[in-house]
Amino acid sequence: MSVTAAPAPARSAADVRRDELAAFLRSRRERIPPERVGLPRGARRRTPGLRREEVAQLAAVGVTWYTWLEQARDIHVSAQVLDAVARALLMDASERAHLFALAGTADPAPGGECAVVSPELRQVLEQLEPFAACVQNRRYDILAYNRTYGRLLTDLDALEPQDRNCLWLTFTHPEWRAAVPDLEKTLGQMTARFRAAMAEHVAEPAWKALLKRLQRASPEFREIWDRHEVLCARAKTKTFHNAQVGVVRVTNTPLYLGDREGFRVTVYAPQDEASRERLERLQELAVAAEAARDRASGLPG
């Protein structure tokens, strides 16, 4: 007498999605060489890419929890934790969107943009022209900017989004560095403020990734960082030497959007009439460049 095996229970949509999520995380983890995130490869490494415990460390989550996630266990995943994992695995905007879709969770920063930069805030930045203005966080990321600021130290539109960070540019970008007259003093002050701010963010992947990136790219940064200097105060006045319009002297006014994350709109108002005229000229150059790009792309202008 033959015995017929009972059919396997039907898999739910949630089961399938967890399996896809687990496979996607493994594929992203295995493609990242440890050197890319500042970790040593070691002589006995057999795992392609990163180990699970390394991802957990970079994302500041528990190793067991992350292992369960890659094993497709039925566990709750918060948007904040998914954000940390996405950053630790260096996901681009498309990969990040796929991750949150598989997890069935709303992305707190869809499209890779900071949720604090609303369309209304972008309008405010535009209305501040010809004054230069931008939105930054405590990590020196430039999250949004108006056309005048976009031409003040270099052409920000020509840079990749991940390179739009004032600390990174001041240590690595020749044109940006040339626009800062007292470069040595500025580097020391910015690094000291970064170290002071990082005390509250030492376990966060984005902060650790920026630190490691700077340490790999700049011996100058490594030397200053190793001094362990800290500074909280910010200079109220700044001088820039723009390659197109000359010396621009400004007073910077930070307008904070929230205490916890340190998001701020920084407005650069001219200190004198010559600087005002040069900011106006920068705005004119930016508008002309924008119109030229529109014509080249076939957009009505």
C-alpha positions in Angstrom: 0.0 0.0 0.0 1.6 3.2 -1.1 1.6 6.3 1.1 1.1 9.7 -0.4 3.1 12.4 1.2 1.1 15.4 2.4 1.5 18.4 0.2 3.7 21.1 1.6 1.8 24.0 3.1 1.4 26.9 0.7 3.8 29.7 1.3 2.4 33.1 2.1 3.3 36.3 0.4 5.1 37.4 3.6 7.2 34.2 3.5 8.3 34.9 -0.1 9.1 38.5 0.6 11.3 37.5 3.6 13.2 35.0 1.5 13.7 37.7 -1.2 14.9 40.2 1.4 17.3 37.6 2.9 18.8 36.8 -0.5 19.0 40.5 -1.4 20.9 41.3 1.8 23.3 38.4 1.3 24.0 39.6 -2.3 24.7 43.1 -1.2 26.9 42.0 1.7 29.0 39.7 -0.5 29.8 42.3 -3.1 31.5 44.8 -0.7 35.2 44.2 -0.1 36.1 44.9 3.5 38.7 47.5 2.4 35.9 49.7 1.0 34.4 50.3 4.5 37.8 50.6 6.2 38.1 47.0 7.5 41.2 44.7 7.1 40.8 41.8 4.8 43.0 39.4 6.9 44.7 36.3 5.7 42.0 33.8 6.7 39.0 35.4 5.2 36.9 32.9 3.2 33.6 34.9 3.0 33.3 36.9 -0.2 32.7 40.5 0.8 31.7 41.3 4.3 30.9 38.9 7.1 27.5 39.1 8.9 29.1 40.3 12.1 30.9 43.1 10.2 27.6 44.4 8.7 26.0 44.2 12.2 28.9 46.2 13.6 28.7 48.8 10.8 25.0 49.2 11.2 25.2 49.2 15.1 22.7 46.3 15.3 22.9 42.9 17.1 24.7 40.1 15.2 22.0 37.6 16.1 19.3 39.9 14.9 21.0 40.6 11.6 21.7 36.8 11.1 18.0 36.1 11.6 17.2 38.8 9.0 19.4 37.0 6.4 17.8 33.7 7.5 14.4 35.0 6.6 13.1 34.7 10.2 9.8 36.3 11.0 11.0 39.3 13.0 10.0 42.9 13.2 12.2 45.3 11.3 12.0 49.1 12.0 12.5 51.7 9.4 15.4 53.1 11.5 17.2 49.8 11.5 16.7 49.2 7.8 18.1 52.7 7.2 21.2 51.8 9.2 21.6 48.5 7.3 21.1 50.2 3.9 23.9 52.7 4.8 26.2 50.0 6.1 25.8 48.1 2.8 26.4 51.3 0.8 23.1 50.9 -1.1 22.2 53.4 -3.8 18.8 54.9 -4.2 17.4 52.0 -6.3 18.7 49.3 -3.9 17.4 51.2 -0.9 14.0 51.5 -2.5 14.0 47.7 -3.2 15.1 46.9 0.4 12.2 48.9 1.9 9.7 47.4 -0.5 10.7 43.9 0.4 10.5 44.7 4.1 7.1 46.2 3.6 8.2 49.3 5.4 8.0 53.0 4.5 11.4 54.6 3.8 11.8 57.6 6.1 14.0 59.2 3.4 12.6 58.1 0.0 14.8 58.7 -3.0 17.8 59.0 -0.8 17.0 62.6 0.1 16.8 64.0 3.6 13.1 64.3 4.7 13.9 67.6 6.3 14.4 69.3 2.9 10.9 69.9 1.8 9.8 71.6 -1.4 8.8 74.6 0.7 12.3 74.8 2.2 13.8 74.7 -1.3 11.7 77.6 -2.2 13.0 79.5 0.8 16.6 78.8 -0.4 15.8 80.1 -3.8 14.1 83.3 -2.4 17.3 84.1 -0.4 19.3 84.6 -3.7 21.6 86.4 -4.3 22.6 85.5 -0.8 24.3 82.1 -0.7 22.4 79.5 1.4 22.4 75.8 2.0 21.0 73.1 4.2 23.6 71.0 6.1 23.7 68.5 9.0 26.2 68.2 11.7 28.2 65.8 9.5 28.8 68.6 7.0 26.7 66.9 4.3 25.2 69.5 1.9 21.6 68.4 1.7 20.3 71.3 -0.5 21.6 74.6 -1.7 20.6 77.6 -3.9 22.3 78.6 -7.1 24.6 81.2 -5.5 25.9 78.7 -3.0 26.3 76.1 -5.7 28.9 78.3 -7.4 30.6 79.9 -4.3 33.5 77.5 -3.8 33.1 75.1 -6.8 30.3 73.9 -9.1 28.4 71.7 -6.8 26.1 70.5 -9.6 29.1 68.8 -11.2 29.8 66.7 -8.2 28.3 63.3 -7.2 25.8 63.7 -4.3 28.0 61.6 -2.0 30.8 64.0 -2.5 28.8 67.1 -1.5 30.2 67.2 2.0 32.1 70.3 3.2 34.7 68.4 5.2 35.4 66.0 2.3 35.7 68.8 -0.2 38.0 70.9 2.0 40.4 68.0 2.4 40.2 66.6 -1.2 38.9 69.0 -3.8 41.5 71.3 -5.3 39.1 74.0 -6.5 37.3 74.1 -3.1 40.6 74.2 -1.2 41.8 77.1 -3.4 38.7 79.1 -2.5 39.6 79.0 1.3 42.3 81.6 2.0 43.3 80.3 5.5 43.2 76.7 4.6 45.3 75.2 7.4 43.3 77.0 10.1 40.0 76.0 8.5 41.0 72.3 8.3 41.9 72.3 12.0 38.7 73.9 13.1 36.4 71.8 10.9 38.0 68.6 12.0 37.8 69.7 15.7 34.1 70.4 15.2 33.5 67.1 13.5 35.2 65.2 16.3 33.1 67.1 18.9 29.8 66.3 17.0 30.8 62.7 16.4 30.8 62.0 20.2 27.0 61.7 20.0 27.1 59.6 16.8 30.1 57.2 17.3 28.0 54.0 16.5 26.2 55.4 13.4 27.2 53.9 10.0 27.1 57.2 8.1 29.5 58.9 10.5 31.9 56.0 10.7 31.9 55.7 6.9 32.7 59.4 6.4 35.5 59.1 9.0 37.0 56.1 7.3 36.7 57.6 3.9 38.6 60.7 5.0 41.3 58.7 6.8 41.9 56.6 3.6 41.9 59.6 1.3 43.8 62.2 3.2 47.1 61.9 5.2 46.4 65.6 6.2 43.1 64.6 7.8 44.7 61.7 9.6 47.4 63.9 11.1 44.8 66.5 12.3 42.3 63.8 13.5 45.0 62.2 15.7 45.4 65.4 17.6 42.1 64.8 19.4 41.2 68.5 19.3 37.5 69.5 19.8 35.7 72.7 19.1 32.0 73.6 19.2 32.0 77.3 18.3 31.6 78.3 14.7 33.2 81.3 12.9 30.7 84.1 12.3 32.5 85.5 9.3 34.1 83.8 6.4 36.2 84.8 3.4 36.2 82.9 0.1 38.2 83.5 -3.0 36.0 82.6 -5.9 37.8 81.9 -9.2 35.2 83.7 -11.3 34.3 86.8 -9.2 37.2 87.3 -6.7 37.2 87.7 -2.9 33.8 87.3 -1.2 33.4 88.3 2.5 30.3 87.0 4.2 28.7 86.6 7.6 27.2 83.2 8.2 24.0 82.8 10.1 22.8 79.2 10.9 19.1 78.7 11.3 18.5 75.4 13.1 15.6 73.2 11.9 15.9 70.6 14.7 18.2 70.2 17.7 18.7 66.5 17.7 20.1 66.0 14.2 21.6 69.5 13.8 19.9 70.2 10.5 20.4 73.9 9.7 19.9 76.4 7.0 23.1 78.5 6.7 22.8 81.9 5.1 25.9 83.7 3.8 25.2 87.5 3.8 27.7 89.9 2.3 29.9 91.9 4.7 30.4 94.8 2.2 29.1 96.2 -1.1 31.8 94.6 -3.2 30.9 91.2 -1.8 27.2 91.8 -2.4 28.0 92.7 -6.1 30.1 89.5 -6.4 27.3 87.3 -5.0 24.9 88.9 -7.4 27.4 88.1 -10.2 27.6 84.5 -9.0 23.9 84.2 -9.1 23.9 85.6 -12.7 26.5 83.0 -13.7 24.5 80.2 -12.1 21.3 81.2 -13.9 23.2 81.4 -17.2 24.7 78.0 -16.7 21.3 76.5 -15.8 19.8 78.0 -19.0 22.6 76.6 -21.0 22.1 73.1 -19.6 18.3 73.3 -20.3 19.0 74.3 -23.9 21.5 71.4 -24.3 18.9 69.0 -23.0 16.1 70.4 -25.1 14.1 71.8 -22.3 12.2 75.1 -22.9 14.1 78.0 -21.3 
